[in-house]
Amino acid sequence: MVMDRVASASVGSLETSIWWPLRAWMVVEIVFGLAAIVTIFLDPSGTATNFAWPIKPDVMAATLGAFYAASAIIFILPLFARTWQQVRSMVIPTALFSTAMLLATFIHWDKFSVGTRPFYVWFYWWHQRRSAPVGAGITHPLPGMVRAFLRVNGLILTGIAIVLFAVPALLQQSGPWQFTPLTVRTLCGWLIGVGLMQTWMGWEGDWRRIRLATTMLIILPVTLLFQLVRYRDEVHWSNVALWVLLADIVVVALILMVLWVTATSRTKRGDPAIS
């Protein structure tokens, strides 16, 4: 009895509520995200007047729009989350993505249209530092192979994106369409965010803590393929790197979809584990 009460108290102490400024930041991001979807996802050819800077070719703008569209849901769903542990696998990679975007903005400031909003970064993460350490108090463990894959795949994607961010000429010389240093760094900012999100999911290792974040990675291949097919005449389909990236995000999405199906089945049977 005593041990049960201690265990219950220990588990309860692992739950940290979401600070209200963080929820406010999420609401602001929803507004900005919806604006980006309306402009760069639905009308990629109009970036000269409806986006922070003009983007060419249109398929480049459409690709960035696909990332915005896929990420929209991860700003909406956290509004209904109860604890910091349920959203940190999204929020921290998103903050680092925003940092990369800010850096790209400063490097290429002369390319931006006057009067548009700057990129705002970071937020009230420090207030949440007292939450349970990542990997502590796992109640819905992920399969070991899935955790390992997400960690390794995410680190590889992040590493490649960081290299290309630092040396954009590497992608300019071998990309599936025409790139500028700014569009390379913007795309790499998204890839850094996606890679870190996968790595964080593997690190967390708890389905209950990562399930909200999985929605973006499941939707991403759909929005990206839709945009590429939409502007297929501008895409060099023989580009090997493009197919490697598409294959990677599709495999990740399929794995996460299997986790959703498995978790739903286990929940119905009252078994918290999905391994």
C-alpha positions, 0 to 999 in steps of 0.5 A, a space after each residue: 500500500 505504501 509503495 503504491 502511494 509512493 509510486 503514484 506520487 512519483 508518476 504524478 510528479 512527472 507531469 508538468 502543466 503547460 505554462 500559459 505563455 506557451 499556450 499563447 505562443 501556440 495561438 500566435 503560431 496558428 495565426 501565422 501558420 494559417 496565413 502561410 498556408 493561404 499564401 505559399 501553399 495555395 498560391 506558390 506563384 504569388 510570393 512576390 506579393 503575398 510572402 516575406 520574399 519572392 521565391 522562384 521557381 514556383 515548385 520551391 515555394 510549393 515545397 515550403 508550403 507543403 511543410 507549412 501545411 503539414 505542420 499546421 496541425 501540430 500547432 492546433 492539437 497542443 492547445 488541447 494537451 494537458 502536460 508539457 511532456 505531451 508537447 515537448 517533442 514538437 515544441 523544442 524542435 520547432 524552436 530550433 527550426 525557428 532559430 535556423 529560420 532567424 539565422 537565414 533571415 539575418 544572412 539574407 536580410 536584403 532579400 526580404 520584402 519591406 514591411 513583412 513580419 520577421 521571424 520570431 524565435 524561442 519562447 518560455 522553455 526555461 519555465 518548463 525545465 523542471 519537468 520529468 527528464 526525457 525517458 523518465 516515467 515511460 508508461 506507453 513504451 515504443 518498440 526498441 527498433 522504432 526508437 532506434 530508427 527514429 533516433 538514427 534517421 533523425 540525426 542523419 537528416 539533421 546532420 545533412 541539413 546542417 551541412 547544406 545550411 552551412 554550404 548551400 552551394 552543395 544543393 545548388 549544384 545538384 538539386 532537383 530544381 533551381 535553388 538560391 542560398 536563401 531557399 536552400 537554408 529555408 528548406 534546411 531549416 525545415 529539415 532540421 526541424 523534422 530531423 530533430 523531431 524524429 530524434 526527440 521522439 526516439 529519445 522520449 520513447 513514450 507513445 503518449 508523449 509523441 503521438 501529437 507530434 507524429 501527425 505532422 510527419 504522417 501528413 508531410 509526404 501527402 502535402 509534399 507529393 501533392 505540391 511536387 505533382 502540382 508543379 511537376 514540369 519544374 521538377 527534375 524527377 531523375 534527381 536521386 536525392 529527391 527520391 531518397 528524401 521522398 522515400 525517407 519521409 514515406 517510410 517514417 510516415 508508414 512506421 508512425 501510422 503503424 504505431 497509431 494502429 497498434 496503439 489503438 488496438 492495445 488501448 482497446 485491450 487495456 494494454 498500455 505498451 505498444 511494443 
